Amino acid sequence: MRWIIFLVIFVIIDIYAFQAFRTISKNIWLTVAYWTITILVLGNFIYQFYGLNRSDFGNSQAFAFGFLIAFLVPKMIVLAVMFSEDVFRVPQAIFRYFTEGSNADIKYLPSRRSFISKIALGIAAIPFGAILYGMYRGKYNFKVLKYTLNFEDLPDAFDGYKLTQISDVHSGSFDNIEKVEYAIDLINEQESDVILFTGDMVNNKAEEMKPYTKIFSKLKAKDGLYSVLGNHDYGDYVRWGTDEEKNKNLEELKTIQKEIGFDLLLNESRYLEKNGEKIALVGVENWGAGGFKKAGDLKKAVSNIKKDDFKILLSHDPSHWEKEVISDDYKYHLTLSGHTHGMQFGIEIPGWFKWSPVKWRYKYWAGIYKEMGQYINVNRGFGYLGFPGRVGIWPEITVIELKKGSNNA
């Protein structure tokens, strides 16, 4: 039934889109090309997704979805523009019918205005080109975003301390090893004191990371590499034959992280020490609102540290910060999260403006936020999932410098 509804909606959208197309060209070969491409894109999408199990989602499905979006979104824009014209066009026809009578020579429905169709197509060309760019190059358009955060109670020895955060690798989506190697080199070029990974190394299975283990093993930081698990790392979206298979997959992923050099924090803490002073690094398992896995145990994670320690928390889902962390008795000076990907789509002018539809789902969805004297950085993600690209919200490598001073600065 849902496929029938989808096809009906698609046909309605295409009726309007084809009307606009016909106003600029009635060439028979262009018409054939239009419908051929439309049928191929739609047919491939149905072929790839009909009866699909989520755990079988791969690059072929991702690109089928991507091309559908690339063609459907512009057509929806055309629909919106042309339907807006019909809001005036149809009432005009009704008015003429009742005021001018049923004279056969009168054409009651005014013709579609050519310039309106051209405007609609012109507007639609913008997202069409942006989506194709996002699929071709945007998904590997890595950006290094740098922040300086001030803390009055930062231990003196850590004044100027630099950390690099990455999140949401989703290695099962990668299709270009050289681009991944470039990103790893870019991380190392930051020469941060510590590298922190905030979850979702894979889409579903540990085996997805095996082709990239050697590449990620090149990550280097003076004070080490630390990580936590994200919701995708547990294998919850796979139909496993037995619980033993699922558990084995998770243990294999933990082993891979160890091989890379990550110290995986499973509701645990570590101290980073420098010149006789220290800060606490706390890592919780995934905890997410809205039906996501809640394996994180904040109390357990801090059982071996002091309440007045300077603390950095790794927690994959930013909803954890909103729901539990900022109101906790312990003060978590800086929380690092990911998960949202910034929806991989939006408009952003760094330092000035950012918008994405994901803001309607997550209050804290990208960048630095401050509440109750505590900070969170929501990393936009290293990889991509579902849609095989990024538009406006680029893959991110975060570099944060800790400074001693007033956090009101």
Secondary structure, DSSP 4 states (H G I P E B T S, - for coil): -HHHHHHHHHHHHHHHHHHHHHHH---HHHHHHHHHHHHHHHHHHHHHHTT--GGG--HHHHHHHHHHHHHHHHHHHHHHHHHHHHHHHHHHHHHHHHHH---TT---SPPPPHHHHHHHHHHHHHHHHHHHHHHHTGGG--EEEEEEEEETT--GGGTTEEEEEE----GGG---HHHHHHHHHHHHHT--SEEEE-S--SSS-GGGGGGGHHHHTT---TT-EEE---GGGGTTTS--SSHHHHHHHHHHHHHHHHHHTEEE-SSEEEEEEETTEEEEEEE---B-STT--B---HHHHTTTS-TTS-EEEE-S-HHHIIIIITTSSS--SEEEE--SGGGGB-EEETTTEEE-GGGGT-SS-SEEEEETTEEEEE---SS--SSSS-BSS--EEEEEEEEES-TT-
